Amino acid sequence: MKLSTQEEYGLRCLLQMGRRADLSGDGLTIAEISRLEGLSIANVGKLMRILRLGGFVESIRGQSGGYTLAQSTDEIVVGEVLAALGGRLFSEEFCNTHSGIEIQCTHSVDCSIRSLWNSVQFVIDQILNRVTLKDLMGEEQETQSCLQNMTDELVQLST
């Protein structure tokens, strides 16, 4: 279970745009994002397209064009961004594509592993759907504290 580079880089690009929006309200070009993040222009262009189609960024044409956030940083939910960039850790379609040599998985009716992945996905969703881009814009220690508080709240709710 790993996050893809597309998900990581997409979030990093959004964070750059969020910081710029806080400072000046101006947009960023693909070249500027590329330079700030140390990513290729082609990769940033691909990410911006995905993020634009997902409704997270808007493109502005012209001399002073670039990309801006389509919503405020406290409205952009990290779980939704990750879903647009790469999908979920586990979805029911997984079982259809990993059936071995059989047409249908031999465990399609009674699968303890599927129960595990569903539970893991549920817990991940509980956290990622509460975290906004704004929550990630602080210093690492501040962000860690914020995320720890969210995790503690979820644990309290589940007991």
C-alpha positions in Angstrom: 0.0 0.0 0.0 1.7 3.1 -1.2 0.7 6.6 -2.3 1.6 7.2 -5.9 3.9 10.0 -6.9 1.0 11.5 -8.8 -1.0 11.9 -5.6 2.0 13.3 -3.7 3.0 15.7 -6.4 -0.6 16.8 -7.0 -1.0 17.7 -3.4 2.3 19.5 -3.4 1.2 21.6 -6.4 -2.0 22.5 -4.7 -0.1 23.5 -1.6 2.1 25.9 -3.7 -1.1 27.4 -5.1 -2.6 27.7 -1.7 0.4 29.5 -0.4 0.4 31.9 -3.3 -3.3 32.6 -2.9 -2.6 33.5 0.8 0.2 35.8 -0.1 -0.9 37.6 -3.2 -4.0 36.0 -4.7 -2.2 35.6 -8.0 -2.1 32.4 -10.0 1.0 30.3 -10.8 2.1 29.1 -14.2 3.0 25.5 -14.9 6.7 26.7 -15.3 6.6 28.4 -11.9 5.1 25.3 -10.2 7.6 23.2 -11.9 10.5 25.3 -10.6 9.1 25.6 -7.1 8.5 21.8 -6.7 11.5 20.5 -8.8 9.2 18.6 -11.1 9.2 18.5 -14.9 7.0 20.9 -16.8 5.3 17.9 -18.5 4.5 16.3 -15.2 3.1 19.5 -13.7 1.0 20.0 -16.9 -0.5 16.6 -16.5 -1.2 17.2 -12.8 -2.8 20.6 -13.5 -5.1 19.0 -16.1 -6.3 16.3 -13.6 -6.8 18.9 -10.9 -8.7 21.2 -13.3 -11.0 18.4 -14.5 -11.5 17.5 -10.8 -12.7 21.1 -10.1 -9.8 22.0 -7.7 -8.1 24.5 -9.9 -9.0 27.0 -12.6 -6.9 28.1 -15.5 -6.6 31.7 -16.6 -5.4 32.4 -20.1 -3.4 35.4 -21.3 -0.2 37.3 -20.3 -0.9 37.2 -16.6 -2.5 33.7 -16.8 -1.8 30.6 -14.8 -3.7 28.4 -12.4 -5.6 29.4 -9.3 -7.5 27.4 -6.7 -11.1 27.0 -7.7 -12.1 27.0 -4.0 -10.7 28.3 -0.8 -8.1 26.2 1.0 -10.5 25.3 3.8 -13.0 23.9 1.2 -10.6 21.6 -0.6 -10.8 18.2 1.0 -7.6 16.0 0.8 -9.6 12.8 0.4 -11.3 14.2 -2.7 -8.1 15.4 -4.2 -6.4 12.0 -3.7 -9.4 10.3 -5.3 -9.2 12.5 -8.3 -5.4 12.0 -8.6 -5.3 8.3 -8.2 -8.3 6.7 -6.6 -8.8 5.0 -3.4 -6.5 2.5 -1.7 -9.3 -0.2 -2.1 -12.4 -0.3 -4.1 -14.8 -3.2 -4.9 -13.4 -3.2 -8.5 -10.1 -4.4 -7.1 -11.6 -7.9 -6.6 -12.7 -8.0 -10.3 -9.2 -7.3 -11.6 -7.4 -9.6 -9.2 -9.2 -12.9 -9.6 -6.2 -14.9 -10.5 -6.6 -17.2 -13.6 -10.3 -17.6 -12.9 -12.9 -15.3 -14.4 -14.3 -14.5 -10.9 -12.3 -14.7 -7.7 -12.7 -18.0 -5.8 -13.5 -15.9 -2.7 -16.1 -13.6 -4.2 -18.8 -14.8 -1.9 -16.9 -15.1 1.4 -13.7 -13.1 1.6 -12.0 -12.2 4.9 -9.3 -10.2 3.1 -11.9 -8.0 1.4 -13.3 -7.3 4.8 -9.8 -6.2 6.0 -9.3 -3.8 3.0 -12.8 -2.4 3.4 -12.1 -1.6 7.1 -8.7 -0.1 6.3 -10.3 2.1 3.6 -13.0 3.2 6.0 -10.5 4.4 8.5 -8.4 6.2 5.9 -11.5 7.9 4.5 -12.5 9.0 8.0 -9.2 10.9 8.3 -8.7 12.1 4.7 -12.2 13.4 4.4 -11.7 15.7 7.4 -8.4 17.1 6.3 -8.4 20.2 4.1 -5.7 21.9 2.1 -5.6 24.6 4.8 -4.8 22.0 7.4 -1.7 21.1 5.5 -0.4 24.6 5.0 1.2 25.1 8.4 4.6 24.0 9.6 5.1 20.3 9.9 4.8 20.3 13.7 1.6 22.4 13.6 0.2 20.0 10.9 1.1 17.0 13.0 -0.7 18.4 16.0 -3.8 19.2 13.9 -3.8 15.7 12.5 -3.3 14.1 15.9 -6.3 16.0 17.3 -8.4 14.8 14.4 -7.2 11.2 15.0 -7.9 11.5 18.7 -11.5 12.8 18.0 -12.1 9.8 15.6 -10.9 7.4 18.3 -13.2 9.0 20.8 -16.1 8.7 18.4 -15.5 5.0 17.8 -15.4 4.0 21.4 
